[in-house]
Amino acid sequence: MVSCAQEPQIPGKIVSFEDVFQLKNKIYLDENIKLKGIHTLNVDANGRILIVDFLSEQVILVDKEGNLIKEITPDSCNPGHNWKPFIANFNKNGSILVLTKFGEIYWFSNIGECIIKGSTLRKQPNMDLAFDNSGNFYFKEQSPIETYIHKSDSLGIKTSRFKIENSLPIWNGFSMRAPIETNGEDIWIGLTYFDGFYIYSQEGIKLHTIQFDSPLFTTPKQDLNERNTKKLMEDSKSYSSIIDLFKIKNGVITLIFHRFNLPHKSEKQLGISIYNKHQNNLRYVLTDERGWFTGKDSNDLFYHIFVPSKEDIAQCKQCGIKTTMGLNVYQLKNN
């Protein structure tokens, strides 16, 4: 593992998408499922897929063939609740934790039955949720100024927080997402304008820094002295940002969005860094696909296409421009 004291820059070797990913299968979601988008996707040990679409305020549980098991709601244990689900994930036993936009805690069984409502957290979560081996969960707080990781026991009774080293806190806070993963012990965190990721202990001690050198990655040179949303919106078009991080069997995959290529439709907009921690190397893919990975299952990754293909539409005639019914499952090769 790389020492945080050295913080070496690991150069990326550019390869093609086909060099590192192989299409394993395609999943079509049940035609009764109507989504506006897929914002997070998680898979349990039995292949059940948990999908969150906070725009349509839905949490959907499907089997590995895409058949609907249950639309998850708290009606059975909290009827009449104004349901605003925001993030969800399986714990190691397959139970499902859902946090709402307002920090409310709900637990469901592995088939989506409501079990209990916990406390309401004082801090609002962002879009990613991770568990340690003791059942505590972690997320980045929605703070516009600093970067804090929130730690809570399963019901939100015992909570704490720690601050993450971040040279561009306002920039990072402006972005909705700060990906978080765990190996059950340590916490793995990707920051929006940092090319790589950090590893922290459960107590908030920085253990390692893994820094990449991805082609085309550009970041702000300095932070702003004050929060100017209009300027942030304008300047953000000039930079790259990490939009997701997936811990895989032998390392990590990060997704990088190159905003400065948006006006040039012929340019590559999405970068994929594949880091092998055992070999300490980095492979990097540039692609102009209209979508990106939204979840993983060991070394398999689920690719969500924003605009349905002709094949998708033919497979599901109910599919519309705002609904994506197909998931490509890619297997990571040689990693």
PAFI-330570 format. One record per residue: residue in three letters; x, y, z of N, C-alpha, C, O in turn. Coordinates in steps of 0.2 Angstrom, whole numbers, padded with zeros to 4 digits, always signed. Layout:
residues N
ALAXYZXYZXYZXYZ
...
//
This chain:
residues 335
MET+0004-0006+0000+0000+0000+0000+0004+0006+0000+0010+0006+0003
VAL+0002+0011-0003+0006+0018-0004+0006+0022+0003+0000+0023+0005
SER+0011+0024+0005+0012+0028+0011+0009+0035+0010+0011+0038+0004
CYS+0006+0038+0015+0003+0045+0014+0009+0050+0014+0008+0055+0012
ALA+0014+0048+0017+0020+0053+0018+0023+0054+0011+0026+0059+0009
GLN+0023+0049+0006+0026+0049+0000+0021+0052-0005+0024+0056-0010
GLU+0015+0050-0005+0010+0053-0010+0013+0053-0017+0013+0058-0020
PRO+0015+0047-0020+0018+0047-0026+0012+0048-0032+0006+0046-0030
GLN+0014+0050-0037+0009+0051-0043+0010+0045-0047+0015+0044-0050
ILE+0004+0041-0048+0005+0035-0052+0002+0037-0059-0004+0038-0060
PRO+0006+0036-0064+0004+0038-0071-0001+0033-0074+0000+0027-0073
GLY-0005+0035-0077-0010+0031-0080-0008+0029-0087-0006+0033-0091
LYS-0009+0022-0089-0007+0020-0096-0014+0020-0099-0019+0016-0097
ILE-0015+0023-0105-0021+0024-0108-0022+0017-0112-0018+0015-0116
VAL-0028+0014-0111-0030+0008-0115-0037+0009-0117-0040+0014-0116
SER-0039+0005-0121-0046+0005-0124-0051+0002-0119-0049-0002-0115
PHE-0057+0004-0120-0063+0001-0115-0063-0007-0116-0063-0010-0111
GLU-0062-0009-0122-0062-0016-0123-0056-0020-0120-0056-0026-0119
ASP-0051-0016-0119-0045-0020-0116-0046-0022-0109-0043-0026-0106
VAL-0050-0018-0105-0051-0019-0098-0058-0022-0096-0059-0024-0091
PHE-0063-0020-0101-0070-0023-0099-0073-0027-0104-0072-0026-0110
GLN-0076-0032-0102-0080-0037-0106-0087-0037-0105-0089-0038-0099
LEU-0091-0036-0110-0099-0037-0108-0100-0044-0106-0100-0049-0110
LYS-0103-0044-0100-0105-0051-0097-0112-0053-0099-0113-0058-0101
ASN-0117-0048-0097-0124-0049-0099-0127-0042-0099-0124-0037-0097
LYS-0133-0042-0101-0137-0036-0101-0144-0038-0097-0147-0043-0098
ILE-0146-0033-0092-0152-0034-0088-0157-0029-0090-0155-0023-0091
TYR-0163-0031-0092-0168-0027-0093-0173-0027-0087-0175-0032-0085
LEU-0174-0021-0084-0178-0020-0078-0185-0022-0080-0188-0020-0086
ASP-0189-0024-0075-0196-0026-0076-0200-0020-0079-0199-0014-0077
GLU-0204-0021-0084-0208-0016-0087-0212-0012-0083-0214-0006-0085
ASN-0214-0014-0077-0218-0011-0072-0214-0006-0068-0217-0002-0065
ILE-0208-0006-0069-0203-0001-0065-0203+0005-0070-0200+0005-0075
LYS-0205+0011-0067-0204+0018-0070-0199+0022-0067-0201+0024-0061
LEU-0194+0023-0070-0189+0027-0066-0187+0034-0071-0188+0034-0077
LYS-0185+0039-0067-0182+0045-0071-0175+0044-0071-0172+0048-0075
GLY-0172+0040-0068-0164+0039-0068-0162+0034-0063-0166+0033-0058
ILE-0156+0032-0063-0153+0027-0058-0147+0031-0055-0142+0033-0058
HIS-0148+0033-0049-0143+0037-0045-0138+0033-0041-0132+0035-0041
THR-0140+0028-0038-0136+0023-0035-0139+0016-0036-0145+0015-0037
LEU-0134+0011-0036-0136+0004-0037-0131+0000-0033-0125+0001-0033
ASN-0134-0005-0029-0130-0009-0025-0132-0016-0026-0138-0017-0027
VAL-0128-0021-0024-0129-0028-0025-0128-0032-0019-0122-0031-0016
ASP-0132-0037-0017-0131-0041-0011-0127-0047-0013-0126-0049-0019
ALA-0126-0052-0008-0123-0058-0009-0127-0063-0014-0124-0067-0017
ASN-0133-0062-0014-0138-0066-0018-0139-0063-0025-0144-0066-0028
GLY-0136-0058-0026-0137-0055-0033-0143-0050-0033-0145-0048-0039
ARG-0147-0049-0028-0152-0044-0028-0149-0037-0029-0144-0035-0026
ILE-0153-0033-0033-0151-0027-0035-0155-0021-0032-0161-0022-0032
LEU-0152-0017-0028-0155-0011-0025-0154-0005-0029-0148-0003-0029
ILE-0159-0002-0031-0159+0004-0035-0162+0010-0032-0168+0010-0029
VAL-0159+0016-0032-0162+0022-0029-0162+0027-0035-0158+0029-0038
ASP-0168+0030-0036-0170+0035-0040-0173+0041-0036-0179+0041-0035
PHE-0169+0046-0034-0172+0051-0029-0176+0056-0033-0180+0059-0030
LEU-0176+0056-0039-0180+0061-0043-0187+0058-0043-0192+0062-0043
SER-0188+0052-0044-0195+0049-0044-0197+0047-0037-0202+0044-0036
GLU-0192+0048-0032-0193+0046-0025-0195+0038-0024-0200+0036-0021
GLN-0190+0034-0027-0191+0027-0027-0185+0023-0025-0179+0025-0027
VAL-0186+0018-0021-0181+0013-0020-0184+0007-0022-0189+0004-0020
ILE-0180+0003-0027-0183-0003-0030-0178-0008-0029-0172-0008-0029
LEU-0181-0014-0027-0177-0020-0026-0179-0025-0032-0185-0027-0032
VAL-0174-0027-0035-0175-0032-0041-0171-0038-0040-0166-0038-0037
ASP-0173-0044-0043-0168-0049-0043-0163-0049-0049-0163-0044-0052
LYS-0158-0053-0049-0153-0053-0054-0155-0053-0061-0151-0051-0066
GLU-0161-0055-0063-0164-0055-0070-0167-0048-0071-0170-0047-0076
GLY-0168-0044-0066-0171-0037-0067-0179-0038-0065-0182-0033-0066
ASN-0181-0043-0062-0188-0044-0060-0190-0040-0054-0186-0041-0049
LEU-0195-0037-0053-0197-0033-0047-0198-0037-0041-0202-0042-0042
ILE-0195-0036-0036-0196-0040-0030-0201-0035-0025-0206-0038-0023
LYS-0199-0029-0025-0203-0025-0021-0201-0017-0022-0195-0016-0022
GLU-0206-0013-0022-0204-0006-0021-0204-0004-0014-0209-0005-0011
ILE-0199-0002-0012-0198-0001-0004-0201+0005-0002-0199+0011-0004
THR-0205+0005+0003-0208+0011+0006-0209+0009+0014-0209+0003+0015
PRO-0210+0014+0018-0210+0013+0025-0218+0012+0027-0219+0013+0033
ASP-0222+0011+0023-0229+0011+0024-0231+0007+0030-0236+0008+0034
SER-0228+0001+0030-0230-0004+0035-0228-0003+0042-0231-0005+0047
CYS-0223+0001+0043-0221+0003+0050-0221+0011+0051-0220+0013+0057
ASN-0223+0015+0046-0224+0022+0047-0229+0024+0042-0227+0028+0037
PRO-0235+0022+0042-0240+0024+0037-0241+0032+0036-0241+0035+0041
GLY-0242+0034+0030-0243+0041+0028-0237+0045+0028-0237+0051+0028
HIS-0231+0042+0029-0225+0046+0029-0223+0049+0022-0224+0046+0017
ASN-0221+0055+0022-0219+0059+0016-0212+0056+0014-0207+0059+0017
TRP-0212+0051+0010-0206+0047+0008-0202+0051+0003-0203+0052-0002
LYS-0196+0053+0006-0191+0056+0002-0184+0052+0002-0179+0055+0005
PRO-0184+0046-0001-0178+0042+0000-0172+0045-0004-0173+0048-0009
PHE-0166+0045-0001-0160+0048-0004-0154+0043-0006-0152+0043-0011
ILE-0153+0039-0001-0147+0034-0002-0150+0027+0001-0153+0028+0006
ALA-0147+0022-0001-0148+0015+0002-0143+0011+0000-0139+0011-0005
ASN-0142+0006+0005-0137+0000+0003-0139-0006+0008-0142-0005+0013
PHE-0136-0011+0006-0136-0018+0010-0131-0018+0015-0125-0015+0014
ASN-0132-0020+0021-0127-0021+0026-0124-0029+0024-0127-0032+0020
LYS-0119-0031+0028-0116-0037+0027-0121-0043+0027-0120-0049+0025
ASN-0127-0042+0031-0132-0048+0032-0137-0047+0027-0142-0051+0027
GLY-0137-0042+0022-0142-0042+0017-0148-0037+0019-0152-0036+0015
SER-0148-0035+0025-0153-0030+0027-0152-0023+0023-0146-0022+0021
ILE-0157-0019+0022-0157-0013+0018-0158-0007+0023-0163-0007+0026
LEU-0153-0003+0022-0154+0004+0026-0155+0009+0021-0152+0010+0015
VAL-0160+0013+0022-0162+0019+0018-0162+0025+0022-0165+0025+0028
LEU-0158+0030+0020-0158+0037+0023-0162+0041+0018-0161+0041+0012
THR-0166+0045+0021-0170+0050+0017-0166+0057+0016-0161+0058+0019
LYS-0169+0061+0012-0166+0067+0011-0165+0071+0017-0160+0075+0018
PHE-0169+0070+0022-0169+0074+0029-0165+0070+0034-0165+0072+0040
GLY-0162+0064+0032-0158+0061+0037-0162+0056+0042-0159+0054+0047
GLU-0168+0054+0040-0172+0049+0043-0169+0042+0042-0167+0041+0036
ILE-0169+0038+0046-0166+0031+0046-0172+0026+0045-0176+0025+0050
TYR-0172+0022+0040-0176+0016+0040-0173+0010+0038-0168+0010+0034
TRP-0175+0004+0041-0172-0002+0040-0177-0007+0037-0183-0007+0039
PHE-0175-0011+0032-0179-0015+0029-0176-0022+0028-0170-0023+0029
SER-0180-0027+0028-0177-0034+0027-0174-0035+0020-0175-0031+0016
ASN-0171-0041+0019-0168-0042+0012-0173-0043+0007-0171-0044+0001
ILE-0180-0043+0008-0185-0044+0003-0189-0037+0003-0194-0037+0000
GLY-0186-0032+0007-0190-0026+0006-0195-0024+0011-0199-0019+0010
GLU-0196-0028+0016-0201-0027+0021-0199-0022+0027-0193-0023+0029
CYS-0203-0017+0029-0201-0012+0033-0200-0016+0040-0204-0019+0043
ILE-0194-0014+0044-0193-0017+0050-0193-0012+0056-0197-0013+0061
ILE-0190-0006+0055-0190-0001+0060-0188+0005+0058-0184+0006+0053
LYS-0190+0011+0061-0188+0017+0060-0183+0019+0065-0185+0019+0071
GLY-0177+0022+0064-0172+0024+0069-0173+0032+0070-0178+0035+0068
SER-0168+0034+0073-0168+0042+0074-0167+0046+0068-0165+0043+0062
THR-0168+0052+0068-0167+0057+0063-0160+0060+0064-0159+0063+0069
LEU-0155+0059+0059-0149+0062+0060-0149+0069+0059-0153+0072+0056
ARG-0144+0073+0063-0144+0080+0063-0141+0083+0056-0142+0088+0054
LYS-0137+0078+0053-0134+0080+0046-0137+0077+0040-0139+0071+0041
GLN-0138+0080+0035-0140+0078+0029-0135+0074+0025-0129+0076+0025
PRO-0137+0068+0022-0132+0064+0019-0131+0066+0012-0135+0069+0009
ASN-0125+0064+0009-0125+0064+0001-0127+0057-0001-0130+0054+0002
MET-0125+0056-0008-0127+0050-0011-0124+0043-0010-0127+0038-0013
ASP-0119+0043-0006-0116+0037-0005-0116+0035+0003-0115+0039+0007
LEU-0116+0028+0004-0117+0025+0010-0113+0019+0011-0113+0015+0007
ALA-0109+0018+0016-0104+0013+0017-0105+0010+0024-0106+0014+0029
PHE-0103+0004+0025-0104+0000+0032-0097-0002+0034-0093-0004+0030
ASP-0095-0002+0040-0090-0006+0043-0092-0013+0046-0098-0014+0045
ASN-0087-0017+0048-0088-0023+0050-0093-0024+0057-0096-0029+0058
SER-0093-0018+0060-0097-0018+0066-0104-0016+0065-0108-0015+0070
GLY-0106-0014+0059-0113-0012+0057-0114-0004+0058-0119-0002+0056
ASN-0108+0000+0059-0109+0007+0059-0109+0009+0051-0106+0005+0047
PHE-0112+0014+0050-0112+0017+0043-0109+0024+0043-0109+0028+0047
TYR-0107+0026+0036-0104+0032+0035-0106+0035+0029-0108+0032+0024
PHE-0106+0042+0029-0108+0046+0023-0104+0053+0024-0103+0055+0029
LYS-0104+0056+0018-0101+0063+0018-0107+0067+0019-0112+0067+0016
GLU-0106+0072+0024-0111+0077+0026-0112+0082+0020-0107+0084+0017
GLN-0118+0085+0019-0119+0090+0014-0117+0097+0017-0122+0101+0019
SER-0111+0098+0018-0108+0104+0020-0105+0108+0015-0101+0105+0011
PRO-0107+0114+0013-0104+0118+0008-0097+0120+0009-0094+0122+0004
ILE-0095+0120+0015-0088+0124+0016-0083+0118+0018-0077+0119+0015
GLU-0084+0114+0022-0079+0109+0024-0081+0102+0022-0087+0101+0020
THR-0077+0097+0023-0078+0090+0021-0078+0086+0027-0073+0084+0030
TYR-0084+0084+0029-0085+0079+0035-0088+0073+0034-0092+0072+0029
ILE-0085+0068+0037-0088+0061+0036-0092+0060+0043-0089+0060+0048
HIS-0098+0058+0042-0102+0056+0047-0102+0049+0049-0103+0045+0044
LYS-0101+0047+0055-0102+0040+0057-0107+0039+0062-0109+0043+0066
SER-0111+0033+0061-0117+0032+0065-0118+0025+0067-0116+0021+0062
ASP-0120+0023+0072-0122+0016+0074-0129+0015+0070-0131+0019+0066
SER-0131+0009+0070-0137+0007+0065-0143+0011+0066-0146+0012+0061
LEU-0145+0013+0072-0151+0017+0073-0150+0024+0074-0155+0028+0075
GLY-0144+0027+0073-0143+0034+0073-0143+0036+0081-0143+0042+0082
ILE-0141+0032+0085-0141+0034+0092-0134+0037+0094-0134+0042+0098
LYS-0129+0033+0092-0122+0035+0094-0119+0038+0087-0118+0034+0083
THR-0118+0044+0087-0115+0047+0081-0108+0051+0082-0107+0053+0088
SER-0104+0052+0077-0098+0056+0078-0097+0058+0070-0100+0056+0066
ARG-0092+0062+0070-0090+0065+0063-0082+0066+0063-0079+0068+0069
PHE-0079+0066+0058-0072+0068+0057-0071+0072+0051-0074+0071+0046
LYS-0066+0076+0051-0065+0081+0045-0060+0077+0040-0055+0075+0043
ILE-0061+0078+0034-0057+0075+0029-0052+0081+0026-0054+0087+0025
GLU-0046+0079+0025-0041+0084+0022-0043+0086+0015-0044+0081+0011
ASN-0044+0092+0014-0046+0094+0007-0044+0101+0006-0046+0106+0010
SER-0040+0102+0001-0037+0109-0001-0042+0113-0004-0041+0119-0004
LEU-0048+0110-0006-0053+0114-0010-0060+0113-0007-0064+0110-0011
PRO-0061+0115-0001-0067+0113+0002-0073+0116-0001-0078+0112-0001
ILE-0073+0122-0003-0079+0125-0006-0081+0122-0012-0087+0120-0014
TRP-0076+0120-0016-0077+0117-0023-0080+0110-0022-0084+0108-0025
ASN-0077+0107-0017-0079+0100-0016-0086+0100-0013-0090+0096-0015
GLY-0088+0105-0009-0094+0105-0006-0100+0107-0011-0105+0105-0010
PHE-0098+0110-0016-0102+0112-0021-0105+0106-0025-0110+0106-0028
SER-0100+0101-0026-0102+0095-0029-0107+0091-0025-0105+0090-0019
MET-0112+0088-0027-0117+0084-0024-0113+0077-0021-0115+0075-0015
ARG-0108+0075-0025-0106+0068-0023-0099+0068-0020-0094+0072-0023
ALA-0097+0064-0015-0090+0063-0013-0090+0056-0012-0092+0054-0006
PRO-0088+0051-0016-0089+0044-0016-0086+0041-0009-0080+0044-0007
ILE-0089+0036-0006-0086+0033+0000-0087+0026-0001-0092+0023-0003
GLU-0082+0022+0001-0082+0015+0001-0078+0012+0007-0075+0016+0011
THR-0079+0006+0009-0075+0003+0015-0074-0004+0013-0077-0007+0009
ASN-0068-0006+0016-0066-0013+0016-0069-0017+0022-0067-0023+0024
GLY-0073-0014+0026-0075-0016+0033-0072-0014+0039-0074-0014+0044
GLU-0066-0011+0037-0061-0008+0042-0060-0001+0041-0061+0004+0045
ASP-0057+0000+0035-0055+0007+0034-0060+0010+0029-0064+0007+0026
ILE-0060+0017+0029-0064+0021+0025-0061+0024+0019-0055+0027+0019
TRP-0063+0023+0013-0060+0025+0006-0064+0030+0004-0070+0030+0003
ILE-0061+0036+0002-0065+0042+0001-0062+0046-0005-0056+0047-0006
GLY-0066+0047-0010-0064+0051-0016-0067+0058-0016-0073+0059-0014
LEU-0062+0063-0017-0065+0070-0017-0065+0073-0024-0061+0071-0028
THR-0070+0077-0025-0072+0079-0031-0066+0081-0036-0065+0079-0042
TYR-0062+0086-0033-0056+0088-0038-0049+0086-0036-0044+0089-0036
PHE-0049+0079-0033-0043+0076-0032-0042+0070-0036-0047+0066-0036
ASP-0037+0069-0039-0036+0063-0044-0033+0058-0040-0027+0056-0040
GLY-0038+0054-0037-0036+0048-0033-0041+0047-0027-0047+0049-0028
PHE-0038+0045-0021-0043+0044-0016-0039+0044-0009-0033+0043-0009
TYR-0042+0045-0004-0039+0044+0003-0042+0038+0007-0047+0036+0005
ILE-0038+0035+0011-0040+0030+0016-0039+0033+0023-0034+0035+0025
TYR-0045+0032+0026-0045+0035+0033-0047+0029+0038-0050+0024+0036
SER-0045+0029+0044-0047+0024+0049-0054+0026+0051-0057+0031+0050
GLN-0058+0022+0055-0064+0023+0057-0064+0029+0062-0070+0032+0063
GLU-0059+0030+0065-0058+0036+0070-0056+0042+0067-0056+0047+0070
GLY-0055+0042+0060-0054+0048+0057-0047+0050+0056-0045+0056+0054
ILE-0042+0045+0057-0035+0046+0056-0033+0044+0048-0035+0039+0046
LYS-0030+0049+0045-0028+0048+0038-0022+0042+0038-0017+0043+0041
LEU-0024+0037+0034-0019+0032+0034-0015+0032+0027-0009+0031+0028
HIS-0018+0033+0022-0014+0033+0015-0017+0038+0010-0023+0040+0011
THR-0013+0040+0006-0016+0044+0000-0014+0040-0006-0008+0039-0007
ILE-0018+0039-0010-0017+0036-0017-0018+0041-0022-0024+0043-0023
GLN-0013+0044-0025-0014+0049-0030-0012+0047-0037-0007+0043-0038
PHE-0017+0048-0042-0016+0046-0049-0013+0052-0053-0012+0057-0051
ASP-0012+0050-0059-0010+0055-0065-0014+0053-0071-0011+0050-0075
SER-0020+0055-0071-0025+0053-0076-0024+0058-0082-0024+0064-0080
PRO-0024+0056-0088-0024+0061-0094-0030+0065-0094-0035+0063-0092
LEU-0028+0072-0095-0033+0077-0096-0036+0079-0089-0040+0084-0089
PHE-0034+0076-0083-0037+0079-0077-0035+0086-0075-0029+0087-0075
THR-0039+0090-0074-0038+0097-0072-0042+0099-0066-0048+0097-0066
THR-0038+0103-0062-0042+0105-0056-0041+0113-0055-0037+0116-0058
PRO-0045+0115-0050-0044+0123-0048-0037+0123-0045-0035+0119-0042
LYS-0034+0129-0046-0028+0130-0043-0028+0132-0036-0024+0131-0032
GLN-0034+0136-0034-0034+0138-0027-0042+0138-0026-0046+0139-0030
ASP-0043+0139-0019-0050+0139-0017-0052+0146-0017-0048+0151-0018
LEU-0059+0147-0017-0062+0154-0017-0062+0156-0010-0063+0152-0005
ASN-0061+0163-0009-0062+0166-0002-0069+0166+0000-0070+0166+0006
GLU-0074+0166-0004-0081+0167-0002-0085+0162-0007-0083+0161-0013
ARG-0090+0160-0005-0095+0156-0009-0099+0160-0014-0103+0164-0012
ASN-0097+0160-0021-0100+0163-0026-0103+0158-0031-0100+0156-0035
THR-0110+0157-0030-0113+0151-0034-0112+0152-0041-0111+0148-0045
LYS-0113+0158-0043-0113+0160-0051-0106+0159-0053-0105+0156-0059
LYS-0101+0161-0050-0094+0160-0052-0092+0152-0052-0089+0150-0056
LEU-0095+0149-0047-0093+0142-0046-0096+0138-0052-0093+0134-0055
MET-0103+0140-0054-0106+0137-0060-0102+0138-0066-0101+0133-0070
GLU-0100+0144-0067-0096+0146-0073-0089+0142-0073-0087+0139-0078
ASP-0085+0143-0068-0079+0140-0067-0078+0132-0068-0074+0130-0070
SER-0084+0129-0065-0084+0122-0065-0083+0119-0072-0082+0113-0073
LYS-0085+0123-0077-0085+0120-0084-0078+0119-0086-0077+0116-0091
SER-0073+0122-0083-0066+0121-0085-0062+0115-0082-0056+0114-0084
TYR-0065+0112-0077-0062+0107-0073-0064+0100-0074-0070+0098-0076
SER-0060+0095-0072-0062+0088-0071-0065+0087-0064-0063+0091-0060
SER-0069+0082-0063-0070+0080-0056-0072+0072-0056-0074+0069-0061
ILE-0070+0070-0050-0072+0062-0049-0079+0062-0047-0081+0065-0042
ILE-0083+0058-0050-0090+0057-0049-0092+0051-0046-0097+0050-0043
ASP-0087+0046-0046-0089+0040-0042-0082+0036-0041-0077+0037-0044
LEU-0083+0031-0036-0077+0027-0034-0080+0020-0032-0085+0020-0028
PHE-0077+0015-0035-0079+0008-0033-0073+0004-0031-0068+0004-0034
LYS-0074+0001-0025-0069-0003-0022-0070-0010-0025-0076-0013-0025
ILE-0065-0013-0029-0066-0019-0032-0061-0024-0029-0058-0023-0024
LYS-0061-0030-0031-0057-0036-0028-0050-0034-0027-0047-0035-0021
ASN-0046-0031-0032-0039-0030-0031-0037-0022-0031-0032-0021-0032
GLY-0042-0018-0031-0041-0011-0031-0047-0007-0031-0052-0008-0027
VAL-0047-0001-0035-0052+0004-0035-0053+0006-0043-0048+0006-0046
ILE-0059+0008-0044-0061+0011-0051-0064+0018-0049-0068+0018-0045
THR-0061+0023-0052-0064+0029-0051-0067+0032-0058-0064+0030-0063
LEU-0072+0036-0058-0075+0039-0064-0074+0046-0064-0075+0049-0059
ILE-0071+0049-0069-0069+0056-0070-0073+0059-0075-0073+0057-0081
PHE-0076+0065-0074-0080+0068-0079-0076+0074-0081-0075+0079-0077
HIS-0075+0075-0087-0071+0081-0090-0076+0086-0093-0078+0086-0099
ARG-0078+0090-0088-0083+0095-0090-0081+0100-0096-0085+0102-0100
PHE-0074+0101-0097-0072+0106-0102-0073+0103-0109-0072+0106-0114
ASN-0074+0096-0109-0076+0094-0116-0083+0094-0118-0085+0092-0123
LEU-0087+0096-0113-0094+0096-0115-0096+0100-0121-0100+0098-0125
PRO-0093+0106-0123-0095+0110-0129-0093+0106-0135-0095+0108-0141
HIS-0088+0101-0134-0085+0098-0140-0087+0091-0140-0084+0086-0137
LYS-0093+0089-0144-0096+0083-0143-0092+0077-0146-0093+0071-0145
SER-0087+0079-0150-0082+0074-0153-0077+0072-0148-0074+0067-0149
GLU-0076+0076-0142-0071+0074-0137-0073+0069-0132-0079+0068-0131
LYS-0069+0066-0129-0070+0061-0124-0072+0065-0117-0068+0069-0115
GLN-0078+0063-0114-0080+0067-0108-0079+0063-0102-0079+0065-0097
LEU-0079+0056-0103-0078+0052-0097-0072+0048-0096-0070+0045-0101
GLY-0068+0049-0091-0062+0045-0090-0063+0039-0084-0067+0041-0080
ILE-0060+0034-0085-0061+0028-0080-0054+0026-0078-0050+0024-0082
SER-0052+0027-0072-0046+0025-0069-0047+0018-0066-0051+0017-0061
ILE-0043+0013-0068-0043+0007-0065-0036+0005-0061-0031+0004-0064
TYR-0036+0006-0054-0030+0005-0050-0030-0002-0047-0034-0004-0044
ASN-0024-0005-0049-0023-0011-0045-0018-0010-0040-0012-0009-0041
LYS-0020-0011-0034-0016-0009-0028-0010-0014-0027-0005-0013-0024
HIS-0011-0021-0029-0006-0026-0028+0000-0024-0033+0005-0025-0031
GLN-0002-0023-0039+0003-0021-0044+0005-0014-0044+0010-0012-0047
ASN+0002-0010-0040+0003-0003-0040+0003+0001-0047+0008+0005-0048
ASN-0002-0001-0051-0002+0002-0058-0009+0005-0059-0014+0003-0056
LEU-0009+0009-0064-0015+0012-0066-0017+0012-0074-0012+0014-0078
ARG-0023+0009-0076-0025+0009-0083-0030+0014-0083-0034+0015-0079
TYR-0030+0018-0089-0035+0023-0090-0039+0023-0096-0035+0022-0101
VAL-0045+0024-0096-0049+0023-0102-0053+0030-0103-0055+0033-0098
LEU-0053+0032-0109-0057+0038-0111-0062+0036-0116-0061+0032-0120
THR-0068+0038-0114-0074+0036-0118-0079+0041-0119-0080+0046-0114
ASP-0083+0041-0124-0088+0046-0125-0095+0043-0125-0100+0045-0127
GLU-0096+0037-0121-0102+0034-0120-0107+0039-0116-0105+0042-0112
ARG-0113+0038-0118-0118+0043-0115-0121+0039-0108-0127+0038-0108
GLY-0116+0038-0104-0118+0035-0097-0112+0033-0093-0107+0035-0096
TRP-0113+0030-0088-0107+0028-0084-0109+0023-0079-0115+0021-0078
PHE-0104+0020-0076-0105+0015-0071-0109+0017-0065-0108+0023-0062
THR-0114+0014-0062-0118+0016-0057-0118+0011-0051-0121+0012-0046
GLY-0114+0005-0052-0114+0001-0046-0109-0005-0048-0107-0006-0054
LYS-0108-0009-0043-0103-0015-0044-0105-0021-0040-0108-0020-0035
ASP-0103-0027-0042-0103-0033-0038-0097-0036-0039-0096-0040-0044
SER-0092-0036-0034-0085-0039-0035-0082-0035-0041-0081-0029-0041
ASN-0080-0039-0046-0077-0036-0052-0082-0035-0058-0079-0034-0063
ASP-0088-0036-0056-0093-0034-0061-0096-0027-0060-0097-0025-0054
LEU-0097-0023-0065-0099-0016-0065-0105-0015-0069-0106-0018-0075
PHE-0110-0011-0067-0116-0010-0070-0116-0003-0073-0115+0002-0070
TYR-0117-0004-0080-0117+0003-0084-0124+0005-0086-0128+0001-0089
HIS-0125+0011-0083-0132+0014-0084-0131+0019-0090-0128+0024-0090
ILE-0135+0017-0095-0135+0022-0102-0141+0027-0101-0147+0025-0099
PHE-0139+0033-0102-0144+0039-0100-0150+0039-0105-0155+0039-0103
VAL-0148+0038-0112-0153+0038-0117-0154+0031-0120-0149+0028-0122
PRO-0160+0028-0119-0161+0021-0121-0159+0020-0128-0160+0024-0133
SER-0155+0014-0130-0154+0012-0137-0160+0010-0140-0165+0008-0137
LYS-0159+0009-0147-0165+0006-0150-0166-0001-0148-0172-0004-0148
GLU-0161-0005-0146-0162-0011-0143-0166-0011-0137-0170-0016-0135
ASP-0164-0006-0132-0168-0006-0126-0175-0004-0127-0180-0007-0124
ILE-0177+0000-0132-0184+0002-0134-0187-0004-0137-0193-0005-0135
ALA-0184-0008-0141-0187-0014-0144-0189-0019-0138-0194-0022-0139
GLN-0184-0020-0134-0185-0025-0128-0191-0023-0124-0194-0027-0122
CYS-0191-0016-0122-0197-0014-0118-0200-0008-0121-0198-0003-0121
LYS-0206-0010-0124-0210-0005-0128-0212+0001-0123-0214+0006-0126
GLN-0212+0000-0117-0215+0005-0112-0209+0010-0111-0210+0015-0108
CYS-0203+0009-0113-0197+0013-0112-0198+0020-0115-0199+0020-0121
GLY-0197+0025-0111-0197+0032-0114-0190+0035-0113-0186+0032-0111
ILE-0190+0041-0116-0183+0045-0116-0181+0046-0109-0175+0047-0108
LYS-0185+0047-0104-0183+0048-0097-0183+0042-0093-0181+0043-0087
THR-0183+0036-0096-0183+0030-0092-0178+0025-0095-0178+0024-0101
THR-0173+0023-0091-0168+0019-0094-0169+0012-0091-0169+0010-0085
MET-0171+0007-0096-0173+0000-0094-0167-0005-0094-0168-0010-0092
GLY-0162-0003-0097-0156-0008-0098-0150-0006-0094-0149-0001-0093
LEU-0147-0012-0091-0141-0011-0088-0136-0016-0091-0137-0022-0091
ASN-0131-0013-0093-0125-0017-0096-0121-0020-0090-0118-0015-0086
VAL-0119-0026-0089-0115-0029-0084-0108-0030-0087-0108-0035-0091
TYR-0103-0027-0085-0097-0028-0088-0092-0031-0083-0092-0030-0077
GLN-0088-0036-0085-0083-0039-0081-0077-0036-0082-0074-0035-0088
LEU-0073-0035-0076-0067-0032-0077-0062-0037-0078-0061-0043-0075
LYS-0058-0036-0083-0053-0041-0086-0046-0040-0083-0044-0034-0082
ASN-0042-0045-0082-0035-0045-0080-0033-0040-0074-0029-0035-0075
ASN-0037-0040-0069-0036-0036-0063-0036-0040-0057-0035-0037-0051
//
